[in-house]
Amino acid sequence: MAIHQPNLFPRLSTLAKLFAADCWIVLDDVQFARRDFQHRARLGSMSGPDRRQWLSIPTHLPHGRSTLIKDAVVADPDLARRRLTHMLAQYYAKSPDWPRFRSGLDAVLHRFETARMADLAEESTKLLLRLLGWRGRILRSSCLSVRPERSERLADLSAATGARGYLCGTGGMRYLVTAPFEAHGLSVVPFVTPSIGVWRDAREMSALRPLMAAGIAAVAGDVRIVAASHQRTMGSV
């Protein structure tokens, strides 16, 4: 089980965590954060990861700072769609894997019609997971009844799916209280990634850069290795 907010073309560290899970619960009923990855992705150039630029989708929060992720809307869908399409082509059209990526991008672009930022971000993540060959299932936290406290919420969400364990990223491990998970009979497995090769900037920029620069097949192989190591850990607890 992995629980994560919908991110726009997420970082490779996030994508790998979702890939390693049998189920991804989209955490869409928590507060939207403007300076996070829910409506933006840091693109890295094919020529080198040091050349970076934010791809940001202007987002309107109907209820101000208290707006939940699922209620945030794209401010100007037509303009945002054109900008996203142009920037992705500008950065990655020269990749041998661009045609394969571009053929799946229409499903993401179609989400601009709903004008819901969460739909757009979720679809962008699903596209990358499909390219890696993920066959898991997806649920949304807003459809499940759980306690409001942070750790209790995550434990209840995991238990609701019948999971045996919860994959927790390095950020989450800093605040997570394990007692609620233990009460459900769930194991908490810290999720970590290597720091060399395609993983060098895995926590800083969108997974699009390694996928387009190193190739989808190569990255998929590296992600499977990392996923397998965590699945073995899960099997030993």
Contacts in CASP RR format, 6 or more apart in sequence:
PFRMAT RR
TARGET T0000
AUTHOR 0000-0000-0000
METHOD contacts of the structure
MODEL  1
MAIHQPNLFPRLSTLAKLFAADCWIVLDDVQFARRDFQHRARLGSMSGPD
RRQWLSIPTHLPHGRSTLIKDAVVADPDLARRRLTHMLAQYYAKSPDWPR
FRSGLDAVLHRFETARMADLAEESTKLLLRLLGWRGRILRSSCLSVRPER
SERLADLSAATGARGYLCGTGGMRYLVTAPFEAHGLSVVPFVTPSIGVWR
DAREMSALRPLMAAGIAAVAGDVRIVAASHQRTMGSV
1 21 0 8 1.000
1 22 0 8 1.000
1 23 0 8 1.000
1 25 0 8 1.000
1 157 0 8 1.000
1 158 0 8 1.000
1 161 0 8 1.000
1 163 0 8 1.000
1 165 0 8 1.000
1 166 0 8 1.000
1 167 0 8 1.000
2 17 0 8 1.000
2 18 0 8 1.000
2 20 0 8 1.000
2 21 0 8 1.000
2 23 0 8 1.000
2 24 0 8 1.000
2 25 0 8 1.000
2 166 0 8 1.000
2 167 0 8 1.000
2 191 0 8 1.000
3 24 0 8 1.000
3 25 0 8 1.000
3 27 0 8 1.000
3 141 0 8 1.000
3 154 0 8 1.000
3 157 0 8 1.000
3 158 0 8 1.000
3 166 0 8 1.000
4 10 0 8 1.000
4 14 0 8 1.000
4 17 0 8 1.000
4 18 0 8 1.000
4 24 0 8 1.000
4 25 0 8 1.000
4 26 0 8 1.000
4 27 0 8 1.000
5 26 0 8 1.000
5 27 0 8 1.000
5 28 0 8 1.000
5 30 0 8 1.000
5 36 0 8 1.000
5 37 0 8 1.000
5 38 0 8 1.000
5 69 0 8 1.000
6 26 0 8 1.000
6 27 0 8 1.000
6 28 0 8 1.000
6 38 0 8 1.000
6 69 0 8 1.000
6 117 0 8 1.000
6 118 0 8 1.000
6 121 0 8 1.000
6 122 0 8 1.000
6 125 0 8 1.000
7 14 0 8 1.000
7 37 0 8 1.000
7 38 0 8 1.000
7 41 0 8 1.000
7 121 0 8 1.000
7 124 0 8 1.000
7 125 0 8 1.000
8 37 0 8 1.000
8 38 0 8 1.000
8 39 0 8 1.000
8 40 0 8 1.000
8 41 0 8 1.000
8 55 0 8 1.000
8 57 0 8 1.000
8 120 0 8 1.000
8 121 0 8 1.000
8 124 0 8 1.000
8 206 0 8 1.000
9 41 0 8 1.000
9 55 0 8 1.000
9 124 0 8 1.000
9 125 0 8 1.000
9 128 0 8 1.000
9 206 0 8 1.000
9 207 0 8 1.000
9 208 0 8 1.000
10 18 0 8 1.000
10 37 0 8 1.000
10 41 0 8 1.000
10 124 0 8 1.000
10 125 0 8 1.000
10 128 0 8 1.000
10 206 0 8 1.000
10 207 0 8 1.000
11 37 0 8 1.000
11 202 0 8 1.000
11 203 0 8 1.000
11 204 0 8 1.000
11 205 0 8 1.000
11 206 0 8 1.000
11 207 0 8 1.000
12 193 0 8 1.000
12 198 0 8 1.000
12 199 0 8 1.000
12 201 0 8 1.000
12 202 0 8 1.000
12 206 0 8 1.000
12 207 0 8 1.000
12 210 0 8 1.000
12 219 0 8 1.000
12 223 0 8 1.000
13 169 0 8 1.000
13 193 0 8 1.000
13 199 0 8 1.000
13 202 0 8 1.000
13 203 0 8 1.000
14 37 0 8 1.000
14 207 0 8 1.000
15 125 0 8 1.000
15 128 0 8 1.000
15 129 0 8 1.000
15 132 0 8 1.000
15 207 0 8 1.000
15 223 0 8 1.000
16 191 0 8 1.000
16 193 0 8 1.000
16 202 0 8 1.000
16 223 0 8 1.000
16 226 0 8 1.000
16 227 0 8 1.000
17 167 0 8 1.000
17 169 0 8 1.000
17 191 0 8 1.000
18 24 0 8 1.000
18 125 0 8 1.000
18 129 0 8 1.000
18 134 0 8 1.000
19 129 0 8 1.000
19 132 0 8 1.000
19 134 0 8 1.000
19 223 0 8 1.000
19 224 0 8 1.000
19 227 0 8 1.000
20 167 0 8 1.000
20 191 0 8 1.000
20 226 0 8 1.000
20 227 0 8 1.000
20 230 0 8 1.000
20 231 0 8 1.000
21 136 0 8 1.000
21 167 0 8 1.000
22 136 0 8 1.000
22 137 0 8 1.000
22 163 0 8 1.000
23 136 0 8 1.000
23 137 0 8 1.000
23 138 0 8 1.000
23 139 0 8 1.000
23 161 0 8 1.000
23 163 0 8 1.000
24 136 0 8 1.000
24 137 0 8 1.000
24 138 0 8 1.000
24 139 0 8 1.000
25 138 0 8 1.000
25 139 0 8 1.000
25 140 0 8 1.000
25 141 0 8 1.000
25 144 0 8 1.000
25 157 0 8 1.000
25 158 0 8 1.000
25 161 0 8 1.000
26 118 0 8 1.000
26 122 0 8 1.000
26 138 0 8 1.000
26 139 0 8 1.000
26 140 0 8 1.000
26 141 0 8 1.000
27 69 0 8 1.000
27 141 0 8 1.000
27 157 0 8 1.000
28 68 0 8 1.000
28 69 0 8 1.000
28 70 0 8 1.000
28 118 0 8 1.000
28 122 0 8 1.000
28 140 0 8 1.000
28 141 0 8 1.000
28 142 0 8 1.000
29 68 0 8 1.000
29 69 0 8 1.000
29 70 0 8 1.000
29 140 0 8 1.000
29 141 0 8 1.000
29 142 0 8 1.000
30 68 0 8 1.000
30 69 0 8 1.000
30 141 0 8 1.000
31 65 0 8 1.000
31 66 0 8 1.000
31 67 0 8 1.000
31 68 0 8 1.000
31 69 0 8 1.000
32 38 0 8 1.000
32 39 0 8 1.000
32 59 0 8 1.000
32 61 0 8 1.000
32 67 0 8 1.000
32 68 0 8 1.000
32 69 0 8 1.000
32 71 0 8 1.000
32 72 0 8 1.000
32 117 0 8 1.000
34 59 0 8 1.000
34 61 0 8 1.000
38 69 0 8 1.000
38 72 0 8 1.000
38 117 0 8 1.000
38 118 0 8 1.000
38 121 0 8 1.000
39 56 0 8 1.000
39 57 0 8 1.000
39 59 0 8 1.000
39 72 0 8 1.000
39 117 0 8 1.000
39 121 0 8 1.000
40 54 0 8 1.000
40 55 0 8 1.000
40 56 0 8 1.000
40 57 0 8 1.000
41 54 0 8 1.000
41 55 0 8 1.000
41 124 0 8 1.000
41 205 0 8 1.000
41 206 0 8 1.000
41 208 0 8 1.000
42 52 0 8 1.000
42 53 0 8 1.000
42 54 0 8 1.000
42 55 0 8 1.000
42 204 0 8 1.000
42 205 0 8 1.000
42 206 0 8 1.000
43 52 0 8 1.000
43 53 0 8 1.000
43 54 0 8 1.000
43 55 0 8 1.000
43 87 0 8 1.000
43 88 0 8 1.000
43 91 0 8 1.000
43 205 0 8 1.000
43 206 0 8 1.000
43 208 0 8 1.000
43 209 0 8 1.000
44 51 0 8 1.000
44 52 0 8 1.000
44 53 0 8 1.000
44 91 0 8 1.000
44 205 0 8 1.000
44 206 0 8 1.000
44 208 0 8 1.000
44 209 0 8 1.000
45 51 0 8 1.000
45 52 0 8 1.000
45 91 0 8 1.000
45 209 0 8 1.000
46 91 0 8 1.000
46 92 0 8 1.000
46 94 0 8 1.000
46 95 0 8 1.000
46 209 0 8 1.000
46 212 0 8 1.000
46 213 0 8 1.000
48 213 0 8 1.000
49 200 0 8 1.000
49 201 0 8 1.000
49 205 0 8 1.000
49 209 0 8 1.000
52 205 0 8 1.000
53 87 0 8 1.000
53 91 0 8 1.000
55 83 0 8 1.000
55 84 0 8 1.000
55 87 0 8 1.000
55 88 0 8 1.000
55 206 0 8 1.000
57 74 0 8 1.000
57 80 0 8 1.000
57 84 0 8 1.000
57 117 0 8 1.000
57 120 0 8 1.000
58 74 0 8 1.000
58 75 0 8 1.000
58 76 0 8 1.000
58 79 0 8 1.000
58 80 0 8 1.000
59 72 0 8 1.000
59 73 0 8 1.000
59 74 0 8 1.000
59 75 0 8 1.000
59 117 0 8 1.000
60 72 0 8 1.000
60 73 0 8 1.000
60 74 0 8 1.000
60 75 0 8 1.000
61 67 0 8 1.000
61 71 0 8 1.000
61 72 0 8 1.000
62 71 0 8 1.000
62 72 0 8 1.000
62 73 0 8 1.000
63 71 0 8 1.000
68 142 0 8 1.000
69 117 0 8 1.000
69 118 0 8 1.000
70 116 0 8 1.000
70 118 0 8 1.000
70 140 0 8 1.000
70 142 0 8 1.000
72 116 0 8 1.000
72 117 0 8 1.000
72 118 0 8 1.000
73 115 0 8 1.000
73 116 0 8 1.000
73 117 0 8 1.000
74 80 0 8 1.000
74 112 0 8 1.000
74 115 0 8 1.000
74 116 0 8 1.000
74 117 0 8 1.000
74 120 0 8 1.000
77 112 0 8 1.000
77 113 0 8 1.000
77 115 0 8 1.000
78 112 0 8 1.000
80 112 0 8 1.000
81 109 0 8 1.000
81 112 0 8 1.000
84 109 0 8 1.000
85 105 0 8 1.000
85 109 0 8 1.000
88 105 0 8 1.000
88 208 0 8 1.000
89 102 0 8 1.000
91 208 0 8 1.000
91 212 0 8 1.000
92 98 0 8 1.000
92 101 0 8 1.000
92 208 0 8 1.000
92 212 0 8 1.000
95 101 0 8 1.000
95 212 0 8 1.000
95 213 0 8 1.000
95 215 0 8 1.000
96 215 0 8 1.000
97 211 0 8 1.000
97 212 0 8 1.000
97 215 0 8 1.000
97 216 0 8 1.000
98 212 0 8 1.000
100 131 0 8 1.000
100 216 0 8 1.000
101 127 0 8 1.000
101 131 0 8 1.000
101 208 0 8 1.000
101 211 0 8 1.000
101 212 0 8 1.000
101 216 0 8 1.000
104 127 0 8 1.000
104 130 0 8 1.000
105 127 0 8 1.000
107 123 0 8 1.000
107 126 0 8 1.000
107 127 0 8 1.000
108 120 0 8 1.000
108 123 0 8 1.000
108 124 0 8 1.000
108 127 0 8 1.000
110 123 0 8 1.000
111 119 0 8 1.000
111 120 0 8 1.000
111 123 0 8 1.000
112 120 0 8 1.000
114 120 0 8 1.000
122 138 0 8 1.000
126 138 0 8 1.000
128 207 0 8 1.000
128 208 0 8 1.000
128 211 0 8 1.000
131 211 0 8 1.000
131 216 0 8 1.000
131 220 0 8 1.000
132 216 0 8 1.000
132 219 0 8 1.000
132 220 0 8 1.000
132 223 0 8 1.000
133 220 0 8 1.000
139 161 0 8 1.000
141 153 0 8 1.000
141 157 0 8 1.000
144 156 0 8 1.000
144 157 0 8 1.000
144 160 0 8 1.000
146 152 0 8 1.000
146 153 0 8 1.000
146 156 0 8 1.000
146 157 0 8 1.000
146 160 0 8 1.000
147 153 0 8 1.000
147 156 0 8 1.000
150 175 0 8 1.000
151 175 0 8 1.000
151 176 0 8 1.000
151 177 0 8 1.000
151 178 0 8 1.000
151 179 0 8 1.000
151 180 0 8 1.000
151 181 0 8 1.000
152 180 0 8 1.000
154 166 0 8 1.000
154 176 0 8 1.000
154 180 0 8 1.000
154 181 0 8 1.000
155 166 0 8 1.000
155 180 0 8 1.000
155 181 0 8 1.000
155 183 0 8 1.000
155 184 0 8 1.000
155 186 0 8 1.000
156 180 0 8 1.000
156 184 0 8 1.000
158 165 0 8 1.000
158 166 0 8 1.000
158 181 0 8 1.000
158 184 0 8 1.000
158 186 0 8 1.000
159 184 0 8 1.000
159 185 0 8 1.000
159 186 0 8 1.000
163 186 0 8 1.000
164 186 0 8 1.000
164 187 0 8 1.000
164 234 0 8 1.000
165 181 0 8 1.000
165 186 0 8 1.000
165 187 0 8 1.000
165 188 0 8 1.000
165 189 0 8 1.000
165 234 0 8 1.000
165 237 0 8 1.000
166 181 0 8 1.000
166 186 0 8 1.000
166 187 0 8 1.000
166 188 0 8 1.000
166 189 0 8 1.000
167 189 0 8 1.000
167 191 0 8 1.000
167 230 0 8 1.000
168 176 0 8 1.000
168 188 0 8 1.000
168 189 0 8 1.000
168 190 0 8 1.000
168 191 0 8 1.000
169 190 0 8 1.000
169 191 0 8 1.000
169 192 0 8 1.000
170 190 0 8 1.000
170 191 0 8 1.000
170 192 0 8 1.000
170 203 0 8 1.000
173 190 0 8 1.000
176 188 0 8 1.000
178 188 0 8 1.000
181 187 0 8 1.000
181 188 0 8 1.000
187 234 0 8 1.000
187 237 0 8 1.000
189 230 0 8 1.000
189 233 0 8 1.000
189 234 0 8 1.000
189 237 0 8 1.000
191 230 0 8 1.000
193 199 0 8 1.000
193 202 0 8 1.000
193 203 0 8 1.000
193 226 0 8 1.000
194 226 0 8 1.000
195 202 0 8 1.000
198 210 0 8 1.000
198 214 0 8 1.000
198 218 0 8 1.000
198 219 0 8 1.000
198 222 0 8 1.000
199 222 0 8 1.000
201 209 0 8 1.000
202 210 0 8 1.000
207 219 0 8 1.000
210 219 0 8 1.000
211 219 0 8 1.000
END
